[in-house]
Amino acid sequence: MSRFADKVAIVTGAGSGIGRAAAELIARDGAAVGIMDLRPEAAAETADAIISAGGRAIAVPANVADTGAVDEAVAKVVAEFGGLHVLYNNAGCDSSGSVAEATDDDWDRAMNVNAKGTFLCSRAAVPHLKASGGGAIVNQGSVAALVAVPNFASYCAAKGAVVSLTRSMAIDLAPFKIRVNAICPGTVFTPLMEPMLRARGGGDLEAGLAKTLLKYPIGRLGTPEEIARVAAFLASDESSFLTGSVIAADGGMTAQ
Ligand SMILES: NC(=O)c1ccc[n+]([C@@H]2O[C@H](COP(=O)([O-])OP(=O)(O)OC[C@H]3O[C@@H](n4cnc5c(N)ncnc54)[C@H](O)[C@@H]3O)[C@@H](O)[C@H]2O)c1
């Protein structure tokens, strides 16, 4: 399948987990992919894996919360591949603590990476998407934007902001044929989740996993590839009538 033949995509947070799976899938489907990640070695690793598999990719290390770095990274991808059609705002970070416990730093980190990062990368990408005659932006929400996750006040608020920003961008960018949708994944076992699962089990990962599974009617956690497939669908023309949609990909977690 080559849903992304002749297309150029940027995936943020593509050095690990869901972002890496999405970058690899979109590249297999024909896109040239800009791999944006805070960690240069992780960005390079994903780009190298794509190139070794016969795809096209460039590592553009950047902090999504840094305006100058984001603008530079987006410009580099466009210069390298000649345009831009897809942006997957996947980079995010967790931030624990109830509203009574969270520090200013916890709040700022969650808002800066998840919400401001989505804003900055989108702002940098939009002129190029317009120049391409349209495109697709996929934002990474979370079930934490739809239901409360105990003791994650800043993260819940930041992912809620991502969902609201998705709807706002969808209506503002529709005249330019730019579709904007969000995915709200349930728990996927990645480096981001491991400490959370361990904490939930009082330090015991297996106990944390067992407790988490109780919330999942499907009886298991998700995989990065399962979320990547939703992202690729939303980024491709297969979802041509979807914009402003918020898709829960959560094994039924928010259905109960
Ligand atoms: N794993 C889950 O259960 C889950 C559930 C819901 C939502 N999400 C969201 O999915 C996204 C990806 O999570 P994951 O589980 O694949 O995590 P992960 O830790 O495997 O990967 C996240 C990547 O983002 C990068 N990153 C972090 N901060 C960054 C920044 N400021 N600028 C650029 N890159 C940065 C990291 O270096 C890392 O490579 C996040 O937005 C997360 O909130 C994850």
The ligand as an SDF file (V2000), in Angstrom:
LIG
                    3D

 44 48  0  0  0  0  0  0  0  0999 V2000
    1.7420    5.2030   26.1870 N   0  0  0  0  0  0  0  0  0  0  0  0
    0.5160    5.4790   26.5510 C   0  0  0  0  0  0  0  0  0  0  0  0
   -0.1240    4.7270   27.2840 O   0  0  0  0  0  0  0  0  0  0  0  0
   -0.1560    6.7320   26.0920 C   0  0  0  0  0  0  0  0  0  0  0  0
   -1.5360    6.8800   26.3130 C   0  0  0  0  0  0  0  0  0  0  0  0
   -2.1550    8.0450   25.8980 C   0  0  0  0  0  0  0  0  0  0  0  0
   -1.4260    9.0330   25.2510 C   0  0  0  0  0  0  0  0  0  0  0  0
   -0.0920    8.8500   25.0560 N   0  0  0  0  0  0  0  0  0  0  0  0
    0.6210    9.9300   24.3760 C   0  0  0  0  0  0  0  0  0  0  0  0
    1.2850    9.3850   23.2570 O   0  0  0  0  0  0  0  0  0  0  0  0
    2.4430   10.1720   22.9700 C   0  0  0  0  0  0  0  0  0  0  0  0
    3.6490    9.2670   22.8080 C   0  0  0  0  0  0  0  0  0  0  0  0
    3.8430    8.5570   23.9940 O   0  0  0  0  0  0  0  0  0  0  0  0
    4.6670    7.1990   24.0940 P   0  0  0  0  0  0  0  0  0  0  0  0
    3.9640    6.3760   25.0890 O   0  0  0  0  0  0  0  0  0  0  0  0
    4.9440    6.6590   22.7310 O   0  0  0  0  0  0  0  0  0  0  0  0
    5.9890    7.7510   24.8120 O   0  0  0  0  0  0  0  0  0  0  0  0
    7.5460    7.4280   24.6430 P   0  0  0  0  0  0  0  0  0  0  0  0
    8.1600    7.8850   25.9090 O   0  0  0  0  0  0  0  0  0  0  0  0
    7.7660    6.0320   24.1870 O   0  0  0  0  0  0  0  0  0  0  0  0
    7.9680    8.4130   23.4570 O   0  0  0  0  0  0  0  0  0  0  0  0
    7.8720    9.7940   23.5940 C   0  0  0  0  0  0  0  0  0  0  0  0
    8.9680   10.4260   22.7510 C   0  0  0  0  0  0  0  0  0  0  0  0
    8.7500   11.8460   22.7890 O   0  0  0  0  0  0  0  0  0  0  0  0
   10.0110   12.4670   22.9650 C   0  0  0  0  0  0  0  0  0  0  0  0
    9.8100   13.7630   23.6060 N   0  0  0  0  0  0  0  0  0  0  0  0
    9.5000   13.9980   24.9010 C   0  0  0  0  0  0  0  0  0  0  0  0
    9.4520   15.3120   25.1260 N   0  0  0  0  0  0  0  0  0  0  0  0
    9.7370   15.9210   23.9480 C   0  0  0  0  0  0  0  0  0  0  0  0
    9.8830   17.2630   23.5510 C   0  0  0  0  0  0  0  0  0  0  0  0
    9.7270   18.2710   24.4320 N   0  0  0  0  0  0  0  0  0  0  0  0
   10.2020   17.5360   22.2640 N   0  0  0  0  0  0  0  0  0  0  0  0
   10.3900   16.5330   21.3800 C   0  0  0  0  0  0  0  0  0  0  0  0
   10.2850   15.2320   21.6980 N   0  0  0  0  0  0  0  0  0  0  0  0
    9.9680   14.9340   22.9760 C   0  0  0  0  0  0  0  0  0  0  0  0
   10.8160   11.5160   23.8300 C   0  0  0  0  0  0  0  0  0  0  0  0
   12.2030   11.7510   23.6990 O   0  0  0  0  0  0  0  0  0  0  0  0
   10.3700   10.1620   23.3020 C   0  0  0  0  0  0  0  0  0  0  0  0
   11.2300    9.7000   22.2640 O   0  0  0  0  0  0  0  0  0  0  0  0
    2.5430   11.1950   24.1010 C   0  0  0  0  0  0  0  0  0  0  0  0
    1.9350   12.3990   23.6890 O   0  0  0  0  0  0  0  0  0  0  0  0
    1.7220   10.5630   25.2060 C   0  0  0  0  0  0  0  0  0  0  0  0
    1.2200   11.5110   26.1130 O   0  0  0  0  0  0  0  0  0  0  0  0
    0.5580    7.7270   25.4460 C   0  0  0  0  0  0  0  0  0  0  0  0
  1  2  1  0
  2  3  2  0
  2  4  1  0
  4  5  1  0
  4 44  2  0
  5  6  2  0
  6  7  1  0
  7  8  2  0
  8  9  1  0
  8 44  1  0
  9 10  1  0
  9 42  1  0
 10 11  1  0
 11 12  1  0
 11 40  1  0
 12 13  1  0
 13 14  1  0
 14 15  2  0
 14 16  1  0
 14 17  1  0
 17 18  1  0
 18 19  2  0
 18 20  1  0
 18 21  1  0
 21 22  1  0
 22 23  1  0
 23 24  1  0
 23 38  1  0
 24 25  1  0
 25 26  1  0
 25 36  1  0
 26 27  1  0
 26 35  1  0
 27 28  2  0
 28 29  1  0
 29 30  1  0
 29 35  2  0
 30 31  1  0
 30 32  2  0
 32 33  1  0
 33 34  2  0
 34 35  1  0
 36 37  1  0
 36 38  1  0
 38 39  1  0
 40 41  1  0
 40 42  1  0
 42 43  1  0
M  CHG  2   8   1  16  -1
M  END
$$$$
